[in-house]
Amino acid sequence: MKPAYDVLVIGAGSVGVPAAWALAARGLKVCVLDGAAGPGQGQNKAAIGGIRATHSDAAKIWLCQESLDIFRSWTEKSGDQIGWRQGGYCFPCFSEKTEEHFRKLLAIQKTFGLGIDWIDAAAIGELVPGINRRRLRGGTFSPGDGSASPMMSCTAFYRHARRMGAEFRFGERVTGFVRAPGRIVAVRTDRGVVAAGEIILANGAGARDLGAELGLDIPVFSDSHEGGITEPVQRLFEPMLVDIRAVPGSKNYYFYQNDEGQIIFCISPDPLVVGKDTRATSSFLPLVARRMCSLLPRLAGIRVRRTWRGLYPMTPDGSPVVSAVRDFSNLKIAVGMCGQGFMLGPGTGMLLSRWIAGGQTERDRTILEKLTLYGDFSKGVEELK
Ligand SMILES: Cc1cc2nc3c(=O)[nH]c(=O)nc-3n(C[C@H](O)[C@H](O)[C@H](O)COP(=O)(O)OP(=O)(O)OC[C@H]3O[C@@H](n4cnc5c(N)ncnc54)[C@H](O)[C@@H]3O)c2cc1C
């Protein structure tokens, strides 16, 4: 079967769409298949839009540094509005133990050239006027990080991918594969068969099921998280605030004020809700609103417009799986983005384009070694995942 495309991407989400753009920009004939009716309709649209490079793991730091460069310069280069705002990330700290921990992490982050520092409680008070300073010891602040609209960004990447010649086939679900020894010849869909030279599996929370069709054990297990958004209000603060204190019923929660003045927020439930249930609950809003208003009392009275629930496609170690596959020479997987697929997407897309079209760097190879499917997933969980 003669391949109709150089590259077939399964999944038009946070990873698949920027990957299609990056690959098409290198002159490759790209096709993207998605069971949904348009781009970014999976978990991409559930993301609240936070983008940071300040992780604890080298692979994620490097991927997100490249993503940040793309988000930051997108409007200037392309003219599209994506809601980018460089407000930074602030992790306020309320205990000696957490301070010690953050300071240790800072030392590692600085070795990657990340612009992140410890600031005292007064400086946090200036960044976030009205913040409750009870027990506040200070915290980390990374002014280079920011946020953008996941829907506007995905749509912008989609338009540019199409302009570069990429073809998108929506409402077409991949159901299986046509195999030859050592490679995949084509994918089977609910509409037919599509052949391509290279296949990229970028189907997020569906990776485990589709991997099983190939006899692969891809360790992606979803858990569900809820988000919400308020009406727009005057600017109150700039950074994404991440409060990692755990209280009964929830772990960390994080929120920021977007480009249009709306407060966007989400929380990690405790215990985690494992599975693919995306029905919004009635318990989320009271839980998160109480915590947010206790940290920043000025938020009280702002009206919430809506809430939603989506999935984190999690891996056992909190890092994505971006990997070659031993049994199939032309299959690459880019899944398991956990709670950070929106920020990892463009950087991962660029890496995939260099891997397939040529120009792979030493750093790319190191990232792939770290994010391999064949790694030791029990080695410990990535901090601040
Ligand atoms: C409440 C909440 C807040 C979040 N906030 C952030 C944030 O601030 N920053 C951040 O970076 N991340 C955030 N995330 C995480 C982020 O949404 C995900 O990590 C990311 O969207 C995953 O990207 P993906 O491309 O792997 O999957 P998706 O974006 O879900 O894309 C996968 C696509 O594959 C398609 N698909 C699946 N199976 C098939 C099949 N068999 N055939 C064809 N198509 C298929 C789906 O329809 C989907 O469109 C948040 C998530 C939630 C739930």
The ligand as a MOL file (V3000), in Angstrom:
LIG
                    3D

  0  0  0     0  0            999 V3000
M  V30 BEGIN CTAB
M  V30 COUNTS 53 58 0 0 0
M  V30 BEGIN ATOM
M  V30 1 C -9.3160 21.2420 34.5610 0
M  V30 2 C -8.0380 21.0980 33.7770 0
M  V30 3 C -7.1020 22.1270 33.7630 0
M  V30 4 C -5.9150 21.9900 33.0420 0
M  V30 5 N -5.0560 23.0570 33.0100 0
M  V30 6 C -3.9210 22.9590 32.2810 0
M  V30 7 C -3.0340 24.0630 32.1980 0
M  V30 8 O -3.2660 25.1200 32.8030 0
M  V30 9 N -1.9090 23.9430 31.4510 0
M  V30 10 C -1.6190 22.7740 30.7690 0
M  V30 11 O -0.5770 22.7170 30.1300 0
M  V30 12 N -2.4620 21.7200 30.8190 0
M  V30 13 C -3.5880 21.7730 31.5540 0
M  V30 14 N -4.4340 20.7070 31.6130 0
M  V30 15 C -4.0330 19.4220 30.9880 0
M  V30 16 C -4.2590 19.4050 29.4830 0
M  V30 17 O -5.6150 19.7060 29.2120 0
M  V30 18 C -3.8990 18.0230 28.9100 0
M  V30 19 O -2.6680 17.5860 29.4220 0
M  V30 20 C -3.7690 18.1050 27.3960 0
M  V30 21 O -4.9130 18.6560 26.8030 0
M  V30 22 C -3.4840 16.7290 26.7990 0
M  V30 23 O -3.1570 16.9400 25.4560 0
M  V30 24 P -3.2310 15.7480 24.4050 0
M  V30 25 O -2.9290 16.3040 23.0580 0
M  V30 26 O -2.4040 14.6110 24.9020 0
M  V30 27 O -4.7480 15.2520 24.4780 0
M  V30 28 P -6.0610 15.9770 23.8950 0
M  V30 29 O -5.9270 17.4380 23.8590 0
M  V30 30 O -7.1930 15.3540 24.6310 0
M  V30 31 O -6.0680 15.4600 22.3910 0
M  V30 32 C -6.2320 14.0920 22.0610 0
M  V30 33 C -7.1770 14.0050 20.8710 0
M  V30 34 O -7.2030 12.6520 20.4260 0
M  V30 35 C -8.5110 12.3800 19.9640 0
M  V30 36 N -8.6560 10.9320 19.9760 0
M  V30 37 C -8.6420 10.0900 21.0330 0
M  V30 38 N -8.7530 8.8250 20.6130 0
M  V30 39 C -8.8580 8.8640 19.2600 0
M  V30 40 C -9.0110 7.8620 18.2640 0
M  V30 41 N -9.0360 6.5710 18.5680 0
M  V30 42 N -9.0810 8.2540 16.9680 0
M  V30 43 C -9.0330 9.5710 16.6280 0
M  V30 44 N -8.8910 10.5600 17.5580 0
M  V30 45 C -8.8040 10.1940 18.8460 0
M  V30 46 C -9.4160 13.1240 20.9470 0
M  V30 47 O -10.6820 13.3870 20.3420 0
M  V30 48 C -8.6080 14.3940 21.2170 0
M  V30 49 O -9.0160 15.4580 20.3940 0
M  V30 50 C -5.6400 20.7960 32.3220 0
M  V30 51 C -6.5750 19.7640 32.3110 0
M  V30 52 C -7.7770 19.9090 33.0360 0
M  V30 53 C -8.7620 18.7770 33.0080 0
M  V30 END ATOM
M  V30 BEGIN BOND
M  V30 1 1 1 2
M  V30 2 1 2 3
M  V30 3 2 2 52
M  V30 4 2 3 4
M  V30 5 1 4 5
M  V30 6 1 4 50
M  V30 7 2 5 6
M  V30 8 1 6 7
M  V30 9 1 6 13
M  V30 10 2 7 8
M  V30 11 1 7 9
M  V30 12 1 9 10
M  V30 13 2 10 11
M  V30 14 1 10 12
M  V30 15 2 12 13
M  V30 16 1 13 14
M  V30 17 1 14 15
M  V30 18 1 14 50
M  V30 19 1 15 16
M  V30 20 1 16 17
M  V30 21 1 16 18
M  V30 22 1 18 19
M  V30 23 1 18 20
M  V30 24 1 20 21
M  V30 25 1 20 22
M  V30 26 1 22 23
M  V30 27 1 23 24
M  V30 28 2 24 25
M  V30 29 1 24 26
M  V30 30 1 24 27
M  V30 31 1 27 28
M  V30 32 2 28 29
M  V30 33 1 28 30
M  V30 34 1 28 31
M  V30 35 1 31 32
M  V30 36 1 32 33
M  V30 37 1 33 34
M  V30 38 1 33 48
M  V30 39 1 34 35
M  V30 40 1 35 36
M  V30 41 1 35 46
M  V30 42 1 36 37
M  V30 43 1 36 45
M  V30 44 2 37 38
M  V30 45 1 38 39
M  V30 46 1 39 40
M  V30 47 2 39 45
M  V30 48 1 40 41
M  V30 49 2 40 42
M  V30 50 1 42 43
M  V30 51 2 43 44
M  V30 52 1 44 45
M  V30 53 1 46 47
M  V30 54 1 46 48
M  V30 55 1 48 49
M  V30 56 2 50 51
M  V30 57 1 51 52
M  V30 58 1 52 53
M  V30 END BOND
M  V30 END CTAB
M  END
